[in-house]
Amino acid sequence: MKPKLNKTIEALISGYGGGTSKILLDLGVGHLGIEGRRNMSNRFIGARQTTIAHEIELRGTGVHSGAPVSVSLHPADADTGLRFHVTKRGAIIADIPASVAQVKNLTLCTVIGDDAGVTVSTVEHLLAALRGLAVDNCIIEIDSKEVPIMDGSSAAFVEAIDEVGLRQLDAPRKFIKVLKPIRVQEGDCWGELSPHSGFHLDVEIDFPCEVIGKQRLAFEMSPAVFRHEISRARTFGFMSDVERLWKAGLALGANLTNTVAIGDDKVMNREGLRDPLEFVRHKMLDAVGDLCLAGQPLLGAFRSVRGGHKLNSLVLQALLADSSAWTVVQAPRVRDVSIAAQRAFEAEPAALVAGE
């Protein structure tokens, strides 16, 4: 059974890009205790912008550089967005916004940088965790040129964010709303963004390899879906490519603890796969991180066939290059929605109770 909502509340729901259950949880945010607010990333994507509640420190290794990396995530003010502060001997040498305009390379990972030549690579897994859990504002301080690979997924970042929780900010969340379909095709690979009231992800992969083959998954995205369905899917690669990548100075930190390795039509990792569809789940994770470079959460449906970092970026660039294809919209204030809900309830008590 689903709650029956009148047209006023349904219209407000469409402004959120979320489902009925999300908006009803939002209506009760004023009554949550401290613990409820701290862990709100478990519940919904609200009307206000967010940041992490406390600083987070992580250490790991760069999958391509093989170098040790320290990353600190800091709470940030509203409208700061997600920004990388690259440090050297304790001093900030670059401030790089997580924006598709800053993309410098898309070979095996997403690399962003500034005009002075300072870059940060493999940003997609961390950005996927931040966008997936609805973190709007965060300063990412990093002392290397590459985000640590951790276990090859977003799981460590998700766990760290969940540990500290989120803090709401006194500013409305803004979305990039897709107004018309935008499609990019390269050979038999294509990607498309089309209008949708939430954020829908539909990803299909097709590898000439029995271990992977053709896989497809689709989800209506939310923090819970990202956390439970996508975040633990690891990056993968083929043993036959290793020597070539090493000669190119890539994959120097890759090993069986952070990469699903495929060789001779079998998975080389002793523990095997975390899920039969782990490969396509990881491609979805990459898409969430790459589309995060829009700068604000998207209201749209993304469809990808045989895509990757390059195609994800090209679709996003094509969207933003066409001013008639998108607009920025603002979520309604929680207080405004609560008042509308209360009036609807008073006028029509049956509207908010479960029906047949």
Buried (B, 14 or more C-beta within 10 A) or exposed (E): EEBBBBEBBEEBBEBBBBBBEBBBBBBBBEEBEEEBBBBBBBBBBBBBBBBBBEEBEBEBBBBBBBBEBBBBBBBBEBEBBBBBBBBEEEEEEBEBBBBBEBBBBBEBBBBBBBEEEBBBBBBBBBBBBBBBBBBBBBBBBBBBBBBBBBBBBBBBBBEBBBEBBBBBBEBBBBBBBBBEBBEBEEEEBBBBBBBBBBBBBBBBBBBEEEBBEEBEBEBBBBBBBBBEBBBBBBBBBBEEBBEEBEEEEBBBBBBEEBBBBBEEEEBEBEEEBBEEBBBBBBBBBBBBBBBBBBBBBBBBBBBBBBBBBBBBBBBBBBBBEEEEBBEEBEBBEBEEBBEBBEEBBEEEEEBBEEEE
